[in-house]
Amino acid sequence: MEVTVFVSTFAAKMKYYLIAGEASGDLHASQLMLALKELDGDAQFRFYGGDQMQAAGGTLVKHYRELAYMGFIPVLMHLHTILGNMRRAKKDIAQWRPDVVILVDYPGFNLSIAKYVRKKALAPVYYYISPKIWAWKEYRIKNIKRDISELFSILPFEVEFFEKKHHYPIHYVGNPTMDEVSRYLDSVKETGGEAASLPFSSERKVIALLAGSRRQEINDNLPAMISVSRKFPQYQFVVAGAPGIEAEYYDRFLAGTEVKLVHNRTYALLHHSHAALVTSGTATLETALFGVPQVVCYETMLPRLVGWLRKKVLKVKYVSLVNLIADREVVRELVADSFSEANIKRELEAVLEGPAREAMLQGYREVHKRLGQQNAPHNAARIITELLKK
């Protein structure tokens, strides 16, 4: 009843411009778009994003595959392309004149867009999935306060950071990853039908390899993961192919090994996995929500230097969302100078069976409790439409 009354108050079609720069942002933005359509049936969307946003409806201006560069060297090499994409986005927003610009994570690109939109007074700027400035580049709080009209958080500990430390009010709407995993598990209902189409047998337990969503991450982390797999012949190892990365890219790593590839079916893989090796990111939280014990693996260039800088520059003790949400070490993080095949093997052995495995699963339950309210995209969509109504 409330939704029906609310939808009828829109005098004209509302225009939403969204920008997501990677696979996880594409997923979260698509769910937000679907939630917005439920409240605003005439919603129009135009966006930088990916396949899932395109499936939700609207006009795709640029695919995130042309945006997702990470690391100093790759960014420097593609700087001309990145700046060109920024100019195109700014021009496109100015021409389309949306009622609101909704930015999804990806701060290096999106904060530049926010500054332009605010300076030209084109539309209010809402940020869904707030930039992780609590980890580093905390100085960006000045840009956020100046350019962002409303900030939407999906991590409970961010409330204290933004509101208490920086006196900037935000909306904590719950965590969309928890919603997405819950929806998937509800849809499967333990039928076992999905397992038949996956490239592994039921005779050996599965260990999932989630090596990142970008080529550079995969190139850095997957070789060591595959090498460690040879130490565990009693298990079968399966790589989760990332959205936006063609299956052929993995051939160079998998050739001559027994490791299999599941492409665009990470949830199905996790649902049938006994343990996982995971590159830090949203995947660590997804793995935890599926109840799969994990080892976080993240190799870097100049590991000793990065290890030192991590202690001096990063504002947080952990890199994985699981540990950050729990505010303690639930999962072992092998990052920079602690990343090695010997360490990965040792930590993986520890979580396959026994007390370490049970302790981690207990920690997962704590994380789930701390995430709190569910239905994050719908909570965010309700607030967004109410704000635009005013």
N, C-alpha and C positions, 0 to 999 in steps of 0.2 A: 504493500500500500504506500509506504514511504517513498519507494523508488518511483512509482507511477506518478505521484504528485510532483516529485522533483524533476523528472524528465520533462513534464509539461511546461515547466517554467522557462526552458530555453527558448528564446525568441527566434534564434537563427542557428544554423549549423555551426557548431564549435569546431575550430581548426586546431589540431594538436600537431606540433612539430617535435619529433623525438630524434635523439642522436645516441646510438650505442656503438661502441667501437670494437667489440669482441664477442665471442660466442656466448659467454655467460650473460653479457648485457643484452644480446639479442633475445635470449630465452626470457629473461626477467621483463624486458620491455614488451615482449609479445603478450605475456600474461597481464601486464598492466593495461595494454591496449584492449584486450578482450574484456577486462573488468570495466574499463571506461565505456565501452560499447553497451554494456548491460545497463549503465546508468544514463548514458547519452546515446540513444539509438541513432541519431543523425551525425555522430562524430565523424569528422574527416581527419585522416592521418597522412602525414608526409614525413619521411624519415631517412636517416642514415642508419643502416642496420643490416639484418641478414634474412635468411630464409624463413625463420619462424615469425619474424615481424611481418614479412611479406604475406605469409599464410594468414595472419590475423586481419589483413586488409589494409588498403591504402597504397601510397605511391613510394616505392623504393628509389631514392635519389642516388645513393652510393652504397655498395656492399662493404661490410666491415673488413673483408679480405684485403681491400685496398687501403685500410687504415691501420691494421694491427702490426705495428713495428715496435719492438722493445729493445732496450739496451742502447748504449751511447753510439756505438758504431753503426748498427742498422738504421737508427733514427737519422744519424748524420748522412748516411748514404742515400736515404730516401727523403731528405729534408725538402727538396723541391716538390715532390709529390704530396707530402704532408701539408706544406703551406698552400699548395694549389687546392687541396681538398678543403682546407679551412676557408679559403677565399670563396670557393664555390658554395659552401654551406652558408656563409654570411650573406652572400648575394641572394641565394635561394630563399632564405628566411625573409629578407627584406622585400622580395618580390611577392612572396606568398602571403605575407602578413598574418601569421597565425594568432590565435587568441592566447596561446601559451607555448613556450618552448620547454620541453621536458628533457633534461640531460640524464644519462644513465652511466654512472661511474666514469671511466676513461678521462681523468682530470686534465692531463696535459693538453688534450685537444679541446675538451668541453669548457674548461674555465676561460679559454680564449674566446670561444663562442659567446659565453655568458657576458663577458666584458663588452663585447661588441653590441649585443642585443640590448643590454642595459644602457650603454652610452647613446645608442640611437633611439632609445625608448620605443622599441618595436613591439615588445610583449613582456609580460612577467616571465621570469625564469624560475622553474622548479627543478630541483635536483633530486632524482630518485636513485637511491643507493649512493650515499654521500661519499665524497673523496676520502681516502684513508690518510688524512693529514696527521692523524695521531701517530702514525708510524714514522713518517718523515715529511719534510717540507711543511712543517706546522705554520710557517709564515703565510701560507695560502689562506689562513683564516681571514686575513684582511680582504682578499679578493672575494671570498664567500660572503662575508658580511656586506660588502659593497654591491655585489652583482647578483646574488641569489635571493629571490623573494621568499622561497620556502624550501626547506631542506628535509628530505625524507630518509630516515635511517633504518637499516635492516639488522643492525648489530646492537644489542642492548647496552654494551659498555660505552657506546658513543654518546649516549644521553648525558652522562656525567662529564665527558670530555668537552662537548660543545656547550652545554647549558651551565655547568658549574665552573669549569675552567675559563671558558671564553664568553660566557653570558650571551649565548646565541641560541634562541629557542628552536627546537627541531621537533619533527614528528617521528616517533618510533612506531612503525607499523607492523612489526613482526618480521620474520625472515622468509622470503619467497622460496628459498631452497628447501626449507622444511615442508612448505606446502606442496612443492613439486614432487618431492620424494613420497609424501603421503598419498598424493593423487595416483602416483604410479603404483604403489603397493596396493592401494584399494582396487585398481583396475586389474591387477594380476590375480588377486584372490587365491594365490597358491595353486593355480591350475596346473602349473608345470608346462603349459603349452609353449611358452617362450623358449624353454630350454632346448626343445627339439630343433630349433632353427639356429642355435648357437654352435660355433665350431669347436666343441669339446665334448668329451664323454663324461659319464657319471662315475667312471671307474676311479678317477683320481681327482682330488680336491683342486680347486682353481685358485690361482693367485693372480689378481688383476694388476696390470701395469698402466698407471695413469701418468703419462710423462709430460703433460702440459697441453695447452691449446694453441701455442704458436710454434712455428718451425724452429726457432732458436732454442726454445725450451726442450723440444723433442730431441733436437740434435745434441744438446748438452747432457740430457739425463737418460735417454732411452738406452744408449750403448751399455752403460754400467748396469742398468736394470737387467738387460738381457744376459750380460755376462754372469751376473749373480744367479740367474735362473738355472744355469748349468750345474750349480751346486745342489740343486733340489730336484733330482730326477723323479722323485716320488710324487711331485706335483706337476700340474700343467699350467703354464703361464700364458696369459692372453692380454694383448694390448688393447686398450680402449682408444680407437681412432677418434680424433677430435673433429667436431663439426668445422667445416671450412677448410680442412686439410684433406686433400685427395688421398685415397687409399694407396695409390702408387708411390706416394712420398715415403711410406713406411717400408717399401720393398728393400731398400738399401740396408736397412737395419735387420730385417727379419730373414733375409736370404741365408740359407745354410743353417738355420736354427729350427727348433721345434716350436718356437713361440708363434701363436696364432694372432690374428687381428679381427676384432669386432668393430665395425665402423658405424658411428652414429647410434650406438646402442649401449652407452655407458651404464645406464640404470639396469638394464637387463643383465649385463656382465656383473655388476656389483651385487645384484640380487642373488647370484649363484656363486659368489666368491667366498673363500675361507679367510683370505688376507689380501693385502694390497701394498704396493709400493707407489707412492703418490707424490707428485710435484706440488709444492705448496700453491694454494689458491682455493677457489670455491670447491674444487674436487676433494680437498681434505674434509670439508664439512659434509659434502654428499656421502663420502665413504663412511663417516661417523654415523650419519643418520640411517644408513643401511645396516649398521651394526657390524661393520667389517674392520677388524683390527688392521692397523696400517703403520708403515714407516714413511715419514716424510723425507724425500730426497730432493735436494736442489743444488746442482753443481753450478759453479760460477767460474769466470776467468779470474786469474790471480787470486786463488782461494784464501791464501794467508792474508793478503791485503784486505780482501772483502770481509774476512772474518774479523779483522781488527776494526775496520770501518763500521761493521755491524754493531759492535759494542760501543763505538764512539758516536755514531751518527743516528742510528735508529733509536726511537724513543720508547720502544716496547721490547719486552724480553723474548717474544716469540714471533714466528712468521706464519704459523698455521692458524686458521680461524678456530679450529678446535681448542687449541691452548689459549688463544686470546679470549674466547668466550668463557672458558672455564677458569681463566686467570691462574692457571697452573699447568704443569707439564703432564698432559694426558697422553699425548703421542710423542714419540721420540723424533726430534728434528735433526737431520743430518744435512747441514747447510754449509757451503763454502769450505772452510778448513776441516770440518768434521765429516765431509762427504768423501767416502771411499768405499770400494767394493767390500773390503773386510768389515767395515762398520755396518754396511747394509745387510750383509749376510748374518752378522751377529744379532742385529736388532730384529730381523725377520724371523730368525729361529726362536727368539724369545716370545713372539706374539702368536706363533702357530699353535702352541698348546701351553697349558699351565697357568701359574698365578699372574704373570704379566698380562696375559690375554684377558683374564677375568677382571683385572684391575682397570684395563683400558675400556672394556665394555661398561663397567660401572661409571667411569668417567664420561662416556658417551651419554649415559642416562642423565647425568648432571647437566651436560651441555643442552640436551633437549629441553630440560626443565627451565634453564635460564633463557632460552629463546622466547619463551612465553607465548603470547597470542599468535593465532594462526590467521590465514587468509590475508597475507601481506598485500598482494596487488589490489584486492577489493577494499582493504582499509585505506590504501593510498588513493585509489580512484574516488572513493567517497569524499575524502578530504579535498582532493583536487577539484572535483565538480562543485562542491560546496563553496570553495574559495572563488572559483570562476563565476558562480552564480551571484556572489556579492559584487 
